[in-house]
Amino acid sequence: MAVENVVIIGSGPAGWSAAIYAARAELRPLVFEGAITEENRINGTLPLGQLNLTTEVENYAGFPAGDLTAYLNAAIEPAARKLMPPHSGHGVSGPELMELMRQQAKNFGARVITDDIVKVDFQRHPFVLTASAGEVTQSQTVIVATGARANYLGLPSEEAYKNRGVSACAVCDGALPRFRNKPLLVIGGGDSAVEESTYLSKFASRVYLVHRRDQLRASKIMAQRAETNPKIEIVWNHVLDEVFGTDADGVTGVVLRGTDGGQTRKLAASGVFLAIGHTPNTAFLEGQLKLTDQNYIKLTTPFRTHTSVEGVFAAGDVADDYYRQAVTSAGAGCMAALDAERWLAAREH
Ligand code: NAP
């Protein structure tokens, strides 16, 4: 079996940046971008990562507001471009940015397999990786860039109404007819909660942004957007206690509980969108790399992407519980490719 130089697992900004750098270093990287399955859709782990589930990206350096239509048409393969929605005329969108990164990596010769890696063996070298379709790949180095997925609260009623009004991705599901001109709920107080509320306010009759404290965690500019949007009402100091509904209509309302006195309150709502943070996608590693208490991959050397196994590197949200930005992930992907390249070069001599 041929042994790869570099296998990259994941297809967010970290994965594609690593692929671009590794391809330009003539390492012929192989990218497992993830599988397109219903399970991945529900978990928010489809190819192209979290950014593919967002709207406008206003803070990725190099993409100021402007009409990118002509550029997108010129840069992306027509087959992929045809599947993308028309450009909004604002800055770049998350899905556009991800398609551009994927195309850029392919232009330099990165090979892409649309499947999940479900099992790894880092005890032997070359490392052995198994995809969900059963395909086995061997590689000298591996870059793990599998990112993180949205959290749910874990309430039984939330589970019961998943896909029938409960979602962790407003951008994926918000435009569905069931949510149009209806009151909707977003749970959380970070940038994601504000972004999702703002997005949903275009479709909903009203958006209740329910936060467990009396102050948003979101950045100031984002918080201001929620506070000044006439369709968004912030419900402070409350948590979601229960989702209720009917078989025919899905979600029809919620019970909220106050955090200061425990008093409950019912609200009519047709949708509940969770925006309460993320969990890193590290379960498939089955303990073969050292993880932090929160299950992020532990980087072993400051300012490097080395993990507890030599020759395995990690980049992006899977190893970052602190910055978690598209641009920092892209930077870390570049670092991982350079680290892998240097590690391979050192072994040759
Ligand atoms: P986050 O910043 O970790 O915020 C999670 C929010 O959910 C917090 O407000 C937290 O409340 C709340 N929460 C957590 N667990 C909860 C629970 N069990 N019940 C109720 N509430 C709960 O996560 P995020 O908003 O997804 O953002 C993640 C990262 O992505 C951040 O670095 C953010 O800046 C970035 N991001 C940026 C943009 C942008 O710039 N356009 C957009 C989206 C995300 P507490 O505040 O009380 O802890």
Boltz pocket constraint, residues with backbone or C-beta under 6 A from the ligand:
constraints:
  - pocket:
      binder: B
      contacts: [[A, 56], [A, 58], [A, 59], [A, 153], [A, 187], [A, 188], [A, 189], [A, 190], [A, 191], [A, 192], [A, 193], [A, 195], [A, 210], [A, 212], [A, 213], [A, 215], [A, 216], [A, 217], [A, 218], [A, 238], [A, 239], [A, 275], [A, 276], [A, 277], [A, 278], [A, 322], [A, 323], [A, 324], [A, 325]]
      max_distance: 6.0
